[in-house]
Amino acid sequence: MANTPPTPVRTCKIFKEAFFLPKTNPSLILSVFLIYFLATYLYLAAFQLSTYSLLRDLINKLNSLVTADPSSPTYFQIIAAIQHDTKELTSIEVVFIIINMIVSYVVKTIIVYAMAMTYVKKVLTLKELLCKIKRMMKGPIITQFLVSLLSYGYAVLLMVVVLVLWYISDGSTFLLILVGLLAFVAVVWYLYLATLFFLSITVSVVEQDCYGVRAVARATEIIKGNKWAGVGIIITPNIVAIPIAAVYVTASVFIRLGLWSQLGAELVYMLAIEVLSLFVFAAFAVYYYECRRSHGEVTPDMVGNAVYTALPTADAV
């Protein structure tokens, strides 16, 4: 008896199926997208409205500090005011970061679940979807928190290692090249980790009671033999997003906009980015099931079932 290797999964095939996936249940996908878009945009708008005047006041004080006499009492008063504004601004940012984390975890769970159910041809209304999500929210949230910690931890570790090596290189060409190679390898590895983590979130949503470390382990199992197809899902949308971001940043730098005009420009920019993000969610739903099929697993018709069956993966001799 010989083990059959996983059947290769093609990124182009995944993109094709993901592109047409919304057609299966357009009303649900449109509703989910509106939830996703409004949650993101309203968060950003609320954050900017909450910090706009404070940030503008802080910038004015910093400009005043440059021209103030360092020996005058006014100089120290400005410093004290800057410290006060900075603490207040930081407090607001911390609150918004926590709110954004919770909201994004919930919304991502809704989107992944909607895409997965649509892919297996289980047509639901938004109300039915939300009712099901309410009962299985804990696992995906725990998984998303875990992968967030792992991602940030990896980024911090990489930054520390690169900075230490760069510092001790002391201008050495060999060590600088070594730092560059290390950074390149680390970025490639991060692309794999990003793929694995995104797949882990999908696992935690689709396979009930499989979350946290178990979801990461399960994703590691089914991604074998198809890593680069998943990496392609991560890379391609980011490449597409580069010119979109370039246009937005260029317009922001060279065109002076007021608060409301800026929010309008961000609305257009975010609409394009969120459509791209929705496509990534759809692609990973397809990728998850394709990875399972590549290992000979029968895809269940019922999403949210932890039970999955393996087809024979051995050749008769």
C-alpha positions as CSV (number, residue, x, y, z in Angstrom):
1,M,0.0,0.0,0.0
2,A,1.4,3.4,-1.0
3,N,0.2,6.8,0.3
4,T,-1.1,9.1,-2.4
5,P,0.3,12.6,-2.2
6,P,-2.1,15.6,-1.9
7,T,-3.6,16.7,-5.2
8,P,-2.1,20.1,-6.1
9,V,-4.5,23.1,-5.7
10,R,-4.2,25.8,-8.3
11,T,-4.4,29.5,-7.3
12,C,-6.0,30.4,-10.6
13,K,-8.8,27.9,-10.0
14,I,-9.4,29.2,-6.5
15,F,-9.6,32.8,-7.8
16,K,-12.0,31.8,-10.5
17,E,-14.4,30.0,-8.1
18,A,-14.0,32.8,-5.5
19,F,-14.9,35.5,-8.1
20,F,-18.2,33.7,-9.0
21,L,-19.0,32.6,-5.5
22,P,-21.2,35.7,-4.6
23,K,-23.5,34.7,-7.5
24,T,-24.7,31.7,-5.5
25,N,-26.3,33.8,-2.9
26,P,-26.0,37.5,-3.9
27,S,-28.4,38.9,-1.3
28,L,-26.5,37.3,1.6
29,I,-23.0,38.3,0.3
30,L,-24.2,41.9,-0.4
31,S,-25.6,42.1,3.1
32,V,-22.5,40.7,4.7
33,F,-20.3,43.1,2.7
34,L,-22.4,46.1,3.8
35,I,-21.9,45.0,7.4
36,Y,-18.2,44.6,6.8
37,F,-17.8,47.9,5.0
38,L,-20.0,50.0,7.4
39,A,-18.3,48.5,10.5
40,T,-14.8,49.5,9.1
41,Y,-15.8,52.9,7.8
42,L,-17.8,53.9,10.8
43,Y,-15.0,52.9,13.1
44,L,-12.5,55.0,11.1
45,A,-14.9,58.0,10.9
46,A,-15.6,57.8,14.6
47,F,-11.9,57.7,15.4
48,Q,-11.1,60.7,13.2
49,L,-14.0,62.7,14.5
50,S,-12.8,61.9,18.1
51,T,-9.2,62.8,17.5
52,Y,-9.3,65.5,14.8
53,S,-9.5,68.6,17.0
54,L,-7.1,67.1,19.6
55,L,-4.6,66.2,17.0
56,R,-4.8,69.6,15.3
57,D,-4.3,71.3,18.7
58,L,-1.3,69.1,19.4
59,I,0.3,70.0,16.0
60,N,-0.2,73.7,16.8
61,K,1.4,73.3,20.2
62,L,4.4,71.5,18.6
63,N,4.8,74.4,16.1
64,S,4.6,76.9,19.0
65,L,7.3,74.9,20.9
66,V,9.7,75.3,18.0
67,T,9.5,79.1,18.2
68,A,9.2,79.4,22.0
69,D,12.2,80.5,24.1
70,P,13.5,77.4,26.0
71,S,14.2,79.6,29.1
72,S,10.8,81.1,29.3
73,P,7.9,79.8,31.5
74,T,5.8,79.6,28.4
75,Y,8.1,76.9,26.9
76,F,7.5,74.6,29.9
77,Q,3.8,75.3,29.9
78,I,3.6,74.2,26.2
79,I,5.6,71.0,27.1
80,A,3.1,70.2,29.9
81,A,0.2,70.9,27.5
82,I,1.7,68.6,24.8
83,Q,2.2,65.8,27.4
84,H,-1.4,66.2,28.5
85,D,-2.7,66.1,24.9
86,T,-0.5,63.1,24.1
87,K,-1.8,61.1,27.1
88,E,-5.4,61.9,26.1
89,L,-4.8,61.0,22.5
90,T,-3.2,57.7,23.5
91,S,-6.1,56.9,25.8
92,I,-8.6,57.4,23.0
93,E,-6.4,55.3,20.6
94,V,-6.3,52.4,23.1
95,V,-10.1,52.4,23.5
96,F,-10.6,52.5,19.7
97,I,-8.0,49.7,19.2
98,I,-9.9,47.4,21.6
99,I,-13.2,48.3,20.0
100,N,-11.8,47.6,16.6
101,M,-10.3,44.3,17.6
102,I,-13.6,43.0,19.0
103,V,-15.7,44.3,16.1
104,S,-13.3,43.0,13.4
105,Y,-13.2,39.5,15.0
106,V,-17.0,39.3,15.0
107,V,-17.4,40.7,11.4
108,K,-14.6,38.4,10.1
109,T,-16.4,35.4,11.6
110,I,-19.6,36.4,9.9
111,I,-17.9,36.8,6.5
112,V,-16.0,33.5,6.6
113,Y,-19.1,31.6,7.7
114,A,-21.2,33.2,4.9
115,M,-18.5,32.4,2.3
116,A,-18.1,28.8,3.5
117,M,-21.8,28.1,3.5
118,T,-22.3,29.7,0.1
119,Y,-19.5,27.5,-1.3
120,V,-21.2,24.3,-0.1
121,K,-24.5,25.6,-1.7
122,K,-26.3,26.1,1.6
123,V,-28.4,29.2,0.9
124,L,-29.3,31.2,4.1
125,T,-30.8,34.5,4.8
126,L,-28.9,37.1,6.8
127,K,-31.1,36.4,9.8
128,E,-30.5,32.7,9.7
129,L,-26.7,33.3,9.3
130,L,-26.6,35.7,12.3
131,C,-28.5,33.2,14.5
132,K,-26.0,30.4,13.7
133,I,-23.1,32.8,14.2
134,K,-24.4,33.7,17.7
135,R,-24.1,30.1,18.9
136,M,-20.5,29.5,17.7
137,M,-18.7,32.8,18.1
138,K,-16.4,31.8,20.9
139,G,-14.1,29.5,19.0
140,P,-13.4,31.9,16.0
141,I,-12.7,34.8,18.4
142,I,-10.2,32.8,20.4
143,T,-8.5,31.7,17.2
144,Q,-8.3,35.2,15.8
145,F,-6.9,36.5,19.1
146,L,-4.3,33.7,19.1
147,V,-3.2,34.3,15.5
148,S,-3.0,38.0,16.2
149,L,-0.7,37.5,19.1
150,L,1.5,35.1,17.0
151,S,1.6,37.5,14.1
152,Y,2.6,40.5,16.3
153,G,5.1,38.4,18.2
154,Y,6.7,37.2,15.0
155,A,6.9,40.8,13.7
156,V,8.5,42.1,16.9
157,L,11.0,39.2,17.1
158,L,12.0,39.8,13.5
159,M,12.4,43.5,14.0
160,V,14.6,43.0,17.1
161,V,16.8,40.4,15.4
162,V,17.3,42.6,12.3
163,L,18.0,45.7,14.3
164,V,20.5,43.9,16.6
165,L,22.3,42.4,13.6
166,W,22.3,45.7,11.8
167,Y,23.7,47.4,14.9
168,I,26.6,44.9,15.4
169,S,27.4,44.8,11.7
170,D,29.4,48.1,12.2
171,G,29.4,48.7,8.4
172,S,30.5,45.2,7.5
173,T,29.3,44.4,4.0
174,F,29.1,40.7,4.7
175,L,26.9,41.2,7.8
176,L,24.7,43.7,6.0
177,I,24.1,41.2,3.2
178,L,23.4,38.6,5.8
179,V,20.8,40.9,7.4
180,G,19.2,41.5,4.0
181,L,19.0,37.8,3.3
182,L,17.6,37.1,6.7
183,A,14.9,39.8,6.2
184,F,14.0,38.3,2.8
185,V,13.7,34.8,4.2
186,A,11.7,36.1,7.2
187,V,9.2,37.9,4.8
188,V,8.7,34.8,2.7
189,W,8.2,32.8,5.9
190,Y,5.7,35.4,7.1
191,L,3.7,35.0,3.9
192,Y,3.4,31.3,4.7
193,L,2.4,32.1,8.3
194,A,-0.2,34.6,7.2
195,T,-1.7,31.9,4.9
196,L,-1.6,29.4,7.7
197,F,-3.2,31.8,10.2
198,F,-6.0,32.8,7.7
199,L,-6.7,29.2,7.1
200,S,-6.8,28.5,10.8
201,I,-9.5,31.2,11.2
202,T,-11.5,29.4,8.4
203,V,-11.0,26.1,10.2
204,S,-12.3,27.5,13.5
205,V,-15.4,28.9,11.8
206,V,-16.3,25.8,9.7
207,E,-15.2,23.0,12.0
208,Q,-17.1,23.4,15.3
209,D,-15.1,22.9,18.5
210,C,-11.9,23.1,16.6
211,Y,-10.3,26.4,17.6
212,G,-7.2,28.0,19.1
213,V,-4.1,25.8,18.9
214,R,-6.2,22.9,17.6
215,A,-7.3,25.1,14.6
216,V,-3.7,26.0,13.8
217,A,-2.7,22.4,14.0
218,R,-5.6,21.4,11.8
219,A,-4.7,24.1,9.3
220,T,-1.0,22.9,9.3
221,E,-2.3,19.4,8.5
222,I,-4.5,20.3,5.5
223,I,-2.2,22.9,4.0
224,K,0.5,20.3,3.3
225,G,1.3,20.1,-0.3
226,N,-0.6,23.3,-1.2
227,K,1.3,26.0,0.7
228,W,2.2,28.1,-2.4
229,A,-1.4,28.2,-3.6
230,G,-2.3,29.8,-0.3
231,V,0.6,32.2,-0.5
232,G,-0.6,33.2,-3.9
233,I,-3.9,34.2,-2.4
234,I,-2.1,36.5,0.1
235,I,0.3,38.0,-2.4
236,T,-2.0,38.8,-5.4
237,P,-4.6,41.0,-3.7
238,N,-1.7,43.0,-2.0
239,I,-0.2,43.6,-5.4
240,V,-3.5,44.8,-6.8
241,A,-3.9,47.1,-3.7
242,I,-0.6,48.8,-4.3
243,P,-1.7,51.1,-7.1
244,I,-5.0,51.8,-5.3
245,A,-3.2,52.9,-2.2
246,A,-0.6,54.9,-4.3
247,V,-3.4,56.9,-5.9
248,Y,-5.1,57.5,-2.5
249,V,-1.8,58.6,-0.7
250,T,-0.8,60.8,-3.6
251,A,-4.1,62.6,-3.6
252,S,-4.0,63.0,0.2
253,V,-0.5,64.5,0.0
254,F,-1.0,66.9,-2.9
255,I,-4.7,67.9,-2.4
256,R,-5.6,69.7,0.8
257,L,-8.9,68.3,2.1
258,G,-11.0,69.3,5.1
259,L,-12.3,66.7,7.6
260,W,-15.5,65.9,5.7
261,S,-13.8,65.9,2.3
262,Q,-11.1,63.6,3.7
263,L,-13.8,61.2,5.0
264,G,-15.4,61.2,1.6
265,A,-12.1,60.3,-0.1
266,E,-11.5,57.6,2.4
267,L,-15.0,56.2,1.7
268,V,-14.1,55.7,-1.9
269,Y,-10.7,54.2,-1.1
270,M,-12.0,51.9,1.6
271,L,-14.8,50.7,-0.8
272,A,-12.2,49.5,-3.2
273,I,-10.0,47.9,-0.5
274,E,-12.9,46.2,1.2
275,V,-14.2,44.7,-2.0
276,L,-10.7,43.3,-2.5
277,S,-10.7,42.0,1.1
278,L,-14.1,40.3,0.6
279,F,-12.6,38.5,-2.4
280,V,-9.8,37.2,-0.2
281,F,-12.3,35.8,2.3
282,A,-14.1,34.1,-0.6
283,A,-10.8,32.7,-1.9
284,F,-9.8,31.3,1.5
285,A,-13.2,29.6,1.8
286,V,-12.6,27.9,-1.5
287,Y,-9.0,27.2,-0.6
288,Y,-10.0,25.5,2.7
289,Y,-12.3,23.0,0.9
290,E,-9.8,22.5,-1.9
291,C,-7.1,21.6,0.6
292,R,-9.4,19.1,2.2
293,R,-10.3,17.5,-1.1
294,S,-6.6,17.3,-2.0
295,H,-6.1,15.1,1.0
296,G,-9.0,12.9,0.0
297,E,-11.5,14.2,2.6
298,V,-15.2,14.3,1.8
299,T,-16.5,17.9,2.0
300,P,-19.7,17.9,4.2
301,D,-22.8,19.5,2.9
302,M,-23.4,20.9,6.4
303,V,-21.0,23.7,7.4
304,G,-20.2,23.9,11.1
305,N,-19.9,20.1,11.6
306,A,-16.7,19.0,13.2
307,V,-17.0,15.6,11.6
308,Y,-15.2,15.0,8.4
309,T,-14.6,11.8,6.5
310,A,-11.4,10.7,4.7
311,L,-11.6,8.9,1.5
312,P,-9.1,6.1,0.8
313,T,-5.7,7.6,0.1
314,A,-3.9,4.4,-0.7
315,D,-3.3,2.6,-4.0
316,A,-4.0,-1.0,-4.3
317,V,-0.8,-3.0,-5.0
